[in-house]
Amino acid sequence: MSELCAVKAHVLRYWEQEFTQLSPVKRRGNRRYYQHHEVLLIRRIRELLYEEGFTISGARQRLEHEAGVAPEPTPAAAKLALDVSGLRAEITAILKILD
């Protein structure tokens, strides 16, 4: 797992203590088995800490916020929504003319 996510094993163990969302199944010999959503979570934690410069507590807060709130639309998505609503208005106007 540490190779897959580019995070050392001792760092993963520390993150398991700090992030309650990260709780791999432990089997015989204390081996940990991570599910797909946990792999994605590890990658997100790594991104927040190493690439975006968050602290542990800041990353924890961001993850809690992301889990409880839908992500904000990107500027491109907002523009697309405006374009779609504009097209709807034009189509409605054309349909009224044709009736």
C-alpha positions in Angstrom: 0.0 0.0 0.0 2.8 2.4 0.8 4.3 1.9 -2.6 0.9 2.4 -4.3 0.2 5.7 -2.6 3.8 6.8 -2.3 3.6 7.1 1.4 5.8 5.2 3.9 4.3 2.6 6.1 4.9 4.4 9.4 3.2 7.5 7.9 0.2 5.4 7.1 0.1 4.2 10.7 0.2 7.7 12.0 -2.5 8.8 9.6 -4.7 6.0 10.9 -4.5 7.6 14.3 -5.1 11.1 13.1 -7.9 10.5 10.5 -10.8 8.6 11.9 -12.1 8.0 8.4 -9.1 5.8 7.7 -9.6 2.4 9.4 -8.3 -0.5 7.4 -9.4 -4.1 8.3 -6.7 -5.8 10.4 -6.2 -9.5 10.0 -3.9 -12.1 11.5 -0.4 -10.9 12.1 -1.7 -7.3 12.3 -1.7 -7.0 8.5 -3.8 -4.2 7.2 -6.2 -4.5 4.2 -7.3 -1.3 2.6 -10.6 -1.0 0.7 -10.8 1.1 -2.5 -12.4 4.1 -0.7 -9.5 4.1 1.8 -6.9 4.1 -1.0 -8.7 7.2 -2.5 -8.7 8.8 1.0 -5.0 8.1 1.5 -4.2 9.7 -1.9 -6.4 12.7 -1.0 -4.7 13.1 2.4 -1.3 12.9 0.7 -2.4 15.6 -1.8 -3.7 17.9 1.0 -0.6 17.5 3.1 2.2 17.3 0.6 1.0 19.2 -2.5 -1.4 21.8 -1.0 0.6 22.4 2.2 -2.2 21.7 4.7 -1.4 20.8 8.3 -2.8 17.6 9.8 -5.6 19.4 11.5 -6.3 21.5 8.4 -6.5 18.4 6.2 -8.8 16.8 8.8 -11.1 19.8 8.7 -11.1 19.9 4.9 -11.9 16.2 4.6 -14.8 16.6 7.1 -16.1 19.6 5.1 -15.8 17.7 1.8 -17.7 14.8 3.3 -20.5 17.0 4.5 -20.8 19.5 1.7 -21.1 19.0 -2.0 -18.0 20.4 -3.8 -18.3 23.9 -5.2 -18.7 24.0 -9.0 -15.6 25.0 -10.9 -15.8 28.2 -13.0 -16.1 26.1 -16.1 -19.0 24.2 -14.7 -20.7 27.5 -13.6 -20.2 28.9 -17.1 -21.7 25.8 -18.7 -24.7 26.0 -16.4 -25.3 29.6 -17.5 -24.9 28.6 -21.2 -27.4 25.8 -20.7 -29.9 28.1 -19.1 -29.4 30.6 -21.9 -30.0 28.0 -24.5 -33.2 26.9 -22.7 -34.5 30.4 -22.8 -33.8 30.7 -26.5 -35.5 27.4 -27.3 -38.5 28.4 -25.2 -38.7 31.7 -27.1 -38.5 29.9 -30.5 -41.2 27.5 -29.5 -43.5 30.4 -28.5 -42.9 32.0 -31.9 -43.7 28.7 -33.7 -46.9 28.2 -31.8 
